Amino acid sequence: MTGISIWQLAIIAVIIALIFGTKRLKTIGGDVGESIKGFKKAMSDDELSGKDELPKL
């Protein structure tokens, strides 16, 4: 069997939760979520401003 099974992912998740604790994982998850949201907003803003700058043919 190749790849990682669902059971292996579950074991890894439990180990990470034991090491970092659930409170710290919530904080990290929130920070990652805010970063992704900011990245998506920046990409959409860039696409909107890029449409105005397209050369006319």
N, C-alpha and C positions, 0 to 999 in steps of 0.2 A: 504494500500500500504506500502510495506517495503522498506527499503533502501533510498538512496538519489536520487532524480530525477535530471534531467538536469537543471531544473529551479532553484532548490535549490543550485546547484553548481554554476550557473551563478550569483545568488545573493551573494553568499559567495565570488566569484571572484571580483565582483564589490566593495564589502565592503573592501576587502583586498587591492585592488588598491587605494581606497580612503584613507585608513589608511597609507599605506607605500609610495604611489606615484609610478608612472610608472618608473621613473629613478632608484629608489632603487630596484624595482622588477627586472629590467633588470640586475642589478649588481648581485643580488642574484641568478637569473637564470643562468647567466654566470658562477658564482662560483660553483653552483651545477653541471652544465654541465662539467666543468673542473674536478671536483671531480670524477664524474662517469667515465669520459674518463681515468683518472689516475688509477682508480680501475680496469677497464677492462684491461688496459695495464699491470698492475701488475699481474692480474690473468692469462693472456695469457703468460707472461714471466715465471710465476711459473709453468704453465703446460708444457712449452717447456723445462725448466730445469728439471722438474720432470720425463720426459720421458727418460732422460739420466741415471737417478739414479735407474731405475727399476731393481730388481734382475733378473738374468737369471735363468731359470728353467731347 
